[in-house]
Amino acid sequence: MRKIVSLLFGVTAAFIFLPLFSVQGEEGTAHEITIIRNAFKLNPPEITIKIGDTIKWTNTDERKHNLASIPGSGPTDELEIFSVMEPGAVYSHTFQTPGEYPYFCFIHNQMTGKITVAK
């Protein structure tokens, strides 16, 4: 009898919580980009995502990095600082507009990346 009650409770809980997970999935997918420790590189350096997807950058380096747009080559012509990332910091952004978003580290300009948001 206990097994049947446990099974019914589990099935009931699944039906209650399943819609919550479905709704979250409709918002988009989360993608990760890592600032590689002692390498001045992003992994991956380029990524293609869909509208509504989120990019999460994680700074695993011992240095501070400033993520910024490349002026004149993205959705705006102006320089935009996305985030000042101390060691261990995490920064997330959800993309709602299709296009190419090239960016770089304002401190270490050899660190470049590009996010392409597909329709």
QUIJOZI-V621257 format. One record per backbone hydrogen bond with DSSP energy under -0.5 kcal/mol. CO is the residue of the C=O (numbers start at 1). NH is the residue of the N-H. E is the energy in kcal/mol with one decimal. If there is no record, write none. Layout:
# QUIJOZI-V621257
co=CO nh=NH e=E
co=CO nh=NH e=E
This chain:
# QUIJOZI-V621257
co=1 nh=5 e=-2.3
co=2 nh=6 e=-2.7
co=3 nh=7 e=-2.5
co=4 nh=8 e=-2.7
co=5 nh=9 e=-2.5
co=6 nh=10 e=-2.3
co=7 nh=11 e=-2.4
co=8 nh=12 e=-2.5
co=9 nh=13 e=-2.5
co=10 nh=14 e=-2.0
co=11 nh=15 e=-2.0
co=12 nh=16 e=-1.8
co=13 nh=17 e=-2.6
co=14 nh=18 e=-2.3
co=15 nh=19 e=-0.6
co=17 nh=20 e=-0.6
co=17 nh=21 e=-1.3
co=18 nh=22 e=-1.9
co=19 nh=23 e=-2.2
co=20 nh=24 e=-1.8
co=21 nh=25 e=-1.9
co=22 nh=26 e=-1.2
co=23 nh=27 e=-0.6
co=24 nh=27 e=-1.1
co=25 nh=28 e=-0.9
co=29 nh=54 e=-2.5
co=31 nh=56 e=-2.8
co=33 nh=58 e=-2.1
co=34 nh=36 e=-0.8
co=34 nh=43 e=-2.3
co=35 nh=60 e=-1.7
co=36 nh=39 e=-1.3
co=36 nh=40 e=-0.7
co=41 nh=36 e=-2.4
co=43 nh=34 e=-2.6
co=45 nh=114 e=-2.2
co=47 nh=116 e=-2.7
co=49 nh=118 e=-3.1
co=50 nh=53 e=-2.2
co=53 nh=95 e=-2.4
co=54 nh=31 e=-2.9
co=55 nh=57 e=-0.5
co=55 nh=93 e=-2.2
co=56 nh=33 e=-2.5
co=57 nh=91 e=-2.3
co=58 nh=35 e=-3.1
co=58 nh=60 e=-1.0
co=59 nh=88 e=-2.4
co=65 nh=67 e=-0.6
co=65 nh=85 e=-3.9
co=66 nh=106 e=-3.2
co=67 nh=82 e=-2.6
co=67 nh=83 e=-1.3
co=68 nh=104 e=-2.5
co=69 nh=71 e=-0.7
co=70 nh=73 e=-1.9
co=73 nh=102 e=-0.5
co=76 nh=72 e=-0.6
co=76 nh=74 e=-0.9
co=80 nh=69 e=-2.5
co=80 nh=82 e=-0.7
co=83 nh=67 e=-2.3
co=83 nh=85 e=-0.7
co=84 nh=86 e=-0.8
co=85 nh=65 e=-2.2
co=86 nh=89 e=-2.4
co=89 nh=59 e=-2.7
co=91 nh=57 e=-3.2
co=93 nh=55 e=-2.7
co=94 nh=96 e=-0.5
co=95 nh=52 e=-3.5
co=99 nh=117 e=-3.3
co=101 nh=115 e=-1.7
co=102 nh=70 e=-1.5
co=103 nh=113 e=-2.5
co=104 nh=68 e=-2.6
co=104 nh=106 e=-0.6
co=107 nh=109 e=-0.6
co=108 nh=105 e=-0.6
co=108 nh=111 e=-2.6
co=110 nh=112 e=-1.0
co=111 nh=105 e=-1.8
co=113 nh=103 e=-2.8
co=114 nh=47 e=-2.1
co=114 nh=116 e=-0.5
co=115 nh=101 e=-3.1
co=115 nh=117 e=-0.6
co=116 nh=49 e=-3.0
co=116 nh=118 e=-0.7
co=117 nh=99 e=-2.0
co=118 nh=51 e=-1.1
